[in-house]
């Protein structure tokens, strides 16, 4: 046993470490490796610029939080955010980009409300907790047809083998399932348009845009901080329903008012703009996707080769954003968490509904952080393996 | 004519100044006096702490925007925000405090949706543009009875002489009208509960809490930055309607989930918490109300005594938050704006729908800023009067 390994087994020493190694507010001189599932890691440059703008935006003598949303300064922020999103996704004028609030949970009902009549049928593919919540809300407003579900295996795979009835107004998918660590890799071959919750993998890879009528995403994973929701909608799918909706619940309102029907969430939008800028500076989606693939491969390779750990998702359906895994011996769970904490790793515990571990490796997470986690896993295997 | 006054009339000199005196991004070494109507001025200490937290929250090595909304750190922020609001307003357990998104514009329909059935009647007092919008949204969901309106005089007064029919489920008021510079000073004597949009004067003065069933306010005037909406609801008015609502549109959902049904707007809530902390440190509502009264008196006294200017609101109904006024000679408008800009004053133009001038003098605006504005007004009177 090396002198280092004694740390893990000498209770007295563990106690000593536990005083400084629990919670976020510890080992404050160490770089943090942020694996939170959302709100999640932001690029360093984004945090630096956001911090400056909170105090004094662009040498105006005012915080960006203190200026009118109708000032030239903020209108430019809105315009740039939209422009960057259009550039990143290569959107044409058939699509509108909206910056809203309320998160995916609001889109769960707004999509059905705006895109289907009461007697219409919407096709849903049920791939996890968030799909199920989307289905629950749609059922209040329209008919729902569950086209396929992976609930039979605790959502550890993505079902692809299903038919889409002609009666469906459209098909709703959840592209990435944060809790279960699965990700949709193939899109259905259909003439129906897709509506997709991309909260946890938007801007992480190329997508066949022409298939999508509407994409929505809470920003707090790959697109900024919490408090802003991105909606990308193909305009020709709107205006076909009979319901009378509150003004603010109509997509058309936000298209007409350029996301300023009411006061937008100024600071979250600004930070999202910075995040989009960062994506473009990194080289856009292709570069980001390549970085993401390498990070995911690094971590999955370790899970597959390390005798202590096992992945929970079907290999073909593994997410490049949320890597879910278990430790074979549950008695080692706390030790692993403690070792992670000592290495500056935070947010590695699995979702409260499933347990185990989850490493969220979104766009802004650096390879260095994945390497650090893999280092902790390797070291554990050597010491207790 | 003094040498200084030449600045105002020598076109060559004006041109020279106009190069450095237009827009926010000018005279960058001068303290700014921020009269924007919202998003609006924040206390200096709030900006400083917000800026620090955007970079590194509490020495965690992480931005507050990067931590899970279910972490102990953020749950403490949510709890403190609620606790501070309860302390400031002296709320008892009959009331819930919710931190939502979507602004007052969302509350316009959510109130009716949650508090009235389709065939119920809701009484509205129409005191301006925001009342009218609230009425428009309620009409989609229930019956609306306009109890009184000041539209006949372009909303320059608050109507108090009206009856509340027994048939009304409740009465909706807008306590302060940002665009028209009026403020409700007396509350109706009724056994119906009041629902009130207090977006622009919440936390500015004492209110008879027992009269209110629900109070809502976008935070971006007196309670923080844009992106968070405060709802204070007396629990016993809920649970009485027959509609089936999307989960996130029910107040009860947010009560049950302590404002974390979905990912809350982390940064805006944090800044609101800091703003509440600042109110308490200043001595709470009584102290704040006294400061506000002095600021308002300073400015209204100048408007009433300065021959160049005239107030637009009925004197008894003047707002202590938004002071609306005109310059008698329209030819002097641009000159006044230029002089304001040179003094570091921003956000003084009236709402785009009414023109003239509007000085928003919310809680966080310092007496010094009002004094600066009054100084510019006095100087103009001396020079052109």
Interface residues (C-beta under 8 A of the other chain):
Chain A: X23 X24 X25 X28 X30 X31 X32 X34 X36 X37 X38 X39 X40 X41 X42 X47 X48 X50 X51 X52 X54 X55 X58 X59 X60 X61 X62 X63 X65 X66 X67 X68 X69 X70 X71 X72 X73 X101 X102 X103 X104 X105 X106 X108 X109 X136 X137 X140 X141 X218 X220 X225 X226 X227 X228 X244 X245 X246 X247 X248 X249 X261 X262 X263 X264 X265 X266 X267 X268 X271 X344 X346 X347 X352
Chain B: X23 X24 X25 X28 X30 X31 X32 X34 X36 X37 X38 X39 X40 X41 X42 X47 X48 X50 X51 X52 X54 X55 X58 X59 X60 X61 X62 X63 X65 X66 X67 X68 X69 X70 X71 X72 X73 X101 X102 X103 X104 X105 X106 X108 X109 X113 X136 X137 X140 X141 X218 X220 X225 X226 X227 X228 X244 X245 X246 X247 X248 X249 X261 X262 X263 X264 X265 X266 X267 X268 X271 X344 X346 X347 X352
